[in-house]
Amino acid sequence: MSQAATSAAITVGTRVTITRVRDRIPADLVKLLLTNPTGSVTGFKMTDGSGVGVQVQLDGGGQSWFFEDEIAAL
């Protein structure tokens, strides 16, 4: 797991990189992320046996998971 996903700072706040996720998420989530791409990490998820996804509670409402390279610490 990368340092980004395990750092204490990322649990305080995180920003989703919209250009990395736009093609794989629903249009309503894209709209929400364009308005406010910040949130807090609430958990982790195994993606394909070799990667880890990050569950994010978005500040604008809603919750989704992202690959760890799709988010950045605030």
C-alpha positions in Angstrom: 0.0 0.0 0.0 1.3 3.4 -0.8 2.2 6.0 1.8 -0.6 8.3 0.6 -3.3 5.8 1.6 -1.9 5.1 5.0 -0.9 8.6 6.2 -2.8 10.1 9.1 -3.3 13.3 7.1 -5.5 11.6 4.5 -8.1 10.6 7.1 -8.5 14.3 8.0 -9.3 15.3 4.4 -8.8 14.1 0.9 -9.4 15.4 -2.6 -10.6 13.3 -5.5 -8.8 13.9 -8.8 -11.8 14.2 -11.1 -9.9 13.7 -14.4 -8.8 10.2 -13.3 -12.3 9.0 -12.4 -14.7 10.7 -14.8 -14.9 7.8 -17.2 -15.8 5.2 -14.6 -18.3 6.9 -12.3 -22.0 7.9 -12.8 -22.8 11.4 -14.1 -24.4 12.5 -10.8 -21.2 11.7 -8.9 -19.1 13.6 -11.5 -21.3 16.7 -11.0 -20.9 16.4 -7.2 -17.1 16.1 -7.5 -17.0 19.1 -9.9 -18.8 21.1 -7.2 -16.7 19.9 -4.2 -14.1 17.1 -4.6 -13.2 16.9 -0.9 -14.1 14.4 1.7 -12.9 12.0 4.4 -11.6 8.5 4.1 -13.9 6.1 6.0 -12.4 2.8 5.0 -10.5 0.6 2.6 -11.5 -2.0 0.1 -9.6 -4.8 -1.8 -10.0 -4.1 -5.5 -8.6 -7.0 -7.4 -6.5 -9.0 -5.0 -3.4 -6.8 -5.6 -4.8 -3.2 -5.0 -6.6 -1.3 -2.3 -9.5 1.1 -2.9 -10.3 3.9 -0.5 -13.9 4.5 0.7 -14.5 8.3 0.8 -17.4 10.2 2.5 -17.7 13.3 0.3 -18.3 16.7 2.0 -21.0 17.5 -0.6 -22.9 14.4 0.3 -22.7 10.8 -0.9 -20.0 8.2 -0.5 -18.0 6.2 -3.1 -14.7 4.3 -3.3 -11.7 5.3 -5.4 -8.4 3.8 -6.3 -5.6 5.2 -4.0 -4.0 7.0 -7.0 -7.3 8.9 -7.6 -7.1 10.8 -4.4 -4.7 13.2 -2.7 -4.3 14.4 0.9 -5.3 17.9 1.6 
